[in-house]
Amino acid sequence: MNYAELQHVVQKLSFDLLHARVDQICDAPFRLQFAFRRYVDAARKFFLILDFHPSHLDLYPTDHPKKAPSQPQAFTMLLRKYLMGRALTALRLSDTDRIVTWEFGEDGEGSHALVAELTGRAPKIFFIEVETQKILGRIGRDDDRILDDLYVPPPAPARLLSSPDRFACATDFYAELERTFTARDDNESLETLRTQALRRARTAQNRASRLELSLRQDLQKARRAEDERLETDILNAYAYKVPKGASQVDLPDFQTGQPVRIFLDPALSVRENIDRRYAHCKRLIKALPGMNARLETTCARHAKLDDLVRSLNDAPDFPSLQALFPLVDTLCAPFEKNIPSRAPKASKKKDNDVHIPFKTFFSADNTRILVGKTAQDNDLLTFRFSRGNDAWLHALGIPGSHVVVKSPSPSPETLLDAALLAKHYSKAAQADAADIQVTCVKFVRKIKDAPPGKVEIRGEKCLLIRKDPIRLARLLATES
């Protein structure tokens, strides 16, 4: 969506959504979805999509909202905390670039703003406090504008590219927007499915080609088994002439009398060489029919895979592509590795399961917080999965989980989140308050011959943490 189209959308939305209240916020990869209730039609929701995918940066309404995921992102939880039920007081577009600002507020309450910088191939979303311009949350990497800093707009470009507005003459503006972007999303979904199917088919195609080449080489060796057996018959007839420890010998052919050079293993006796060569010839001759059958099957599958790749490339729409999926599974399965012959029993744990010794949570600013599961897992978390400057927390004087914040300088809110998790995963979970030790991982040392999870720390500080059910519920909802 270019600047002219975005300007058109913002002008229309700022007229239709002014003072509408936020009723719902949900997310998806590279997407935020808002639901508003307007005074003019309180019984109906108005859905708005903010799409910040690197390949397309769009803002448009929809009558077909996406289903909300079961696990929202931390940034979405932050927006819900501050914006649910709030009114949209302003929606504007920057004069210098594709930067859309949404302001939300109420009488007598501080207002907040969502700033969507739909610029370049690395879009960024900031949630700020309007009065102080303090950054409360963000999506996208920006080392110059971090949490708790003041929000500063990016420098204006030298000039804005002038592009035509595709929707300038649309009779039903919102419907035309949705048709355009729904068609684009459907096409992207089609191409994604096509790419995934082609990847499987081409991988199987390459493996079938390599297998066919290998089988042809093995077949050539098997067809030489008769010649090898004739050489072994000559070696057996003239065994008394072969010197001990010889690596090769020239013996006369039965029919022509011409010398035939036969190679031997000098580490074996003549009789052992003869027995080994006969056994080898027997295996090759016995395997020859099976090799022919397997080569025919592989060639047939290879030809079908070639046809499948052409069909996947030529499929014009989703039904045509979907009709090929069973064929993809049937033809690719024999060439895919780690395909179990039958479903494993649910009661048996897989041998190759990797044990993760910690639970992962996310603070309000999307910082990872790791919590050990058991005493043995506490040691693994602290001494194998953490870095020296990571923050480390533990309930003071009582058994509990080690808690590690994957950041050398976590914000105060993140430390409070981690301390509350340290309290919750300790013997003080039901207490009204608990003291939590805070230090760095590099100041934690394992005590020799001590039981698992027992450590010695230095340079610690103590935080008094009280019960906070709302904060705890928000943290537990981010577990992954």
FENBEL-V564002 format. One record per pair of residues at least 24 apart in sequence whose C-alpha atoms are under 6 Angstrom apart, sorted by the first residue. I is the first residue (numbers start at 1). GAP is how many residues later the second one is. D is the distance in whole Angstrom. If there is no record, write none. Layout:
# FENBEL-V564002
((I/GAP/D) (I/GAP/D))
This chain:
# FENBEL-V564002
((1/57/6) (3/95/6) (4/161/6) (5/160/5) (14/77/5) (18/70/6) (18/71/6) (19/68/5) (19/69/5) (19/70/5) (20/67/5) (20/68/6) (21/64/5) (21/65/5) (21/66/4) (22/62/5) (22/63/5) (22/64/6) (23/62/6) (26/42/6) (54/67/5) (57/61/6) (62/116/6) (74/290/6) (74/292/6) (96/60/6) (137/228/6) (204/128/5) (204/131/5) (205/100/6) (208/94/6) (222/62/5) (225/56/5) (360/119/6) (360/120/5) (361/117/5) (361/118/5) (362/116/6) (363/51/6) (368/38/6) (369/35/6) (369/36/5) (370/33/6) (370/34/5) (371/31/6) (371/32/5) (372/29/5) (372/30/5) (375/77/5) (375/78/5) (376/76/5) (378/24/5) (378/75/5) (379/74/5) (388/53/5) (388/54/4) (389/51/6) (390/50/6) (390/51/6) (391/48/6) (391/49/5) (392/46/6) (392/47/5) (392/48/5) (392/49/5) (393/44/5) (393/45/5) (394/28/6) (394/42/6) (394/43/5) (395/41/4) (396/39/6) (396/40/5) (396/41/6) (399/27/6) (400/25/6) (400/26/4) (401/24/6) (432/34/6) (432/35/6) (433/32/5) (433/33/4) (434/30/6) (434/31/5) (435/28/6) (435/29/5) (436/26/5) (436/27/5) (437/24/6) (437/25/5))
